[in-house]
Amino acid sequence: MILFPLFLFIICRLIMAFFATNSYYNMAYRFNEGLEMTMQIFVLLLPIIAIRGLITFFFQKQIMFSFSGAKEVTRTENPEIYNIVENLCISRGLTMPKI
């Protein structure tokens, strides 16, 4: 989750440095101007990235299940798989997860 905004920042920085000015000779000036432009863009994008991160953090299971089409397994639907997981949990002293 931290690497995605960092990746966006690096890509924006490189793009902005490339298009910053028409001066092809002074690369240091182009990169400094590109950094300023990137920071202006990221001030606007930071709330969007933060909201996306919070939604992903709190609703990751629902998002994953909706994309994969998964559904919960019950004892009546598939007793063999349910018993295998239940026996493993009992033998390790763990609580039974939702399957």
C-alpha positions in Angstrom: 0.0 0.0 0.0 2.9 2.3 0.6 4.7 1.4 -2.6 1.9 2.4 -4.9 1.9 6.1 -4.0 5.7 6.1 -4.1 5.6 4.5 -7.5 3.1 7.2 -8.7 5.3 9.9 -7.3 8.4 8.6 -9.1 6.6 8.3 -12.4 5.0 11.8 -12.1 8.4 13.2 -11.2 10.1 11.7 -14.3 7.2 12.8 -16.6 7.2 16.4 -15.1 11.0 16.6 -15.4 10.8 15.6 -19.0 8.1 18.2 -19.9 9.1 20.9 -17.4 10.9 23.3 -19.7 12.3 23.5 -23.2 15.8 23.9 -21.9 17.6 20.6 -22.9 20.9 21.7 -21.5 20.3 22.5 -17.9 19.1 19.1 -16.5 19.3 20.1 -12.8 16.9 23.0 -13.4 14.5 20.7 -15.3 14.5 18.2 -12.4 14.0 20.9 -9.8 11.1 22.4 -11.7 9.7 18.9 -12.3 9.8 18.2 -8.6 7.9 21.4 -7.9 5.2 20.4 -10.4 5.0 16.9 -9.0 4.5 18.2 -5.5 1.7 20.5 -6.7 0.0 17.5 -8.3 0.5 15.2 -5.2 -1.0 17.8 -2.9 -4.2 17.3 -4.9 -3.8 13.5 -5.3 -2.8 12.7 -1.7 -6.4 12.8 -0.3 -7.6 10.5 -3.1 -4.7 8.1 -2.5 -5.5 8.1 1.3 -9.2 7.4 0.7 -8.3 4.6 -1.7 -5.9 3.1 0.9 -8.5 3.2 3.7 -11.2 1.6 1.5 -8.8 -1.1 0.5 -7.7 -1.7 4.1 -11.2 -2.0 5.6 -13.0 -3.7 2.7 -10.3 -6.0 1.3 -12.2 -9.2 2.0 -15.4 -8.0 0.4 -13.5 -6.6 -2.6 -11.7 -9.9 -3.1 -14.8 -12.0 -2.8 -16.8 -9.8 -5.2 -14.0 -10.1 -7.9 -13.5 -13.8 -7.5 -17.1 -14.8 -7.0 -16.3 -16.8 -3.9 -19.0 -17.8 -1.4 -18.8 -19.2 2.1 -18.7 -23.0 2.6 -21.1 -24.4 5.2 -21.2 -27.9 6.7 -24.4 -28.8 4.8 -23.0 -27.7 1.3 -19.6 -29.4 1.5 -19.1 -31.4 4.7 -15.8 -33.0 3.6 -13.9 -29.7 3.3 -15.6 -28.3 6.4 -14.6 -31.3 8.5 -11.0 -31.2 7.2 -10.6 -27.6 8.2 -12.4 -28.1 11.5 -10.1 -31.1 12.4 -7.0 -29.0 11.5 -8.2 -26.2 13.7 -9.0 -28.5 16.6 -5.6 -30.2 16.4 -3.8 -26.9 16.5 -6.0 -25.2 19.1 -7.3 -22.5 16.7 -10.7 -21.1 16.3 -12.7 -22.1 13.3 -12.4 -19.6 10.5 -15.0 -18.8 7.9 -14.3 -21.0 4.8 
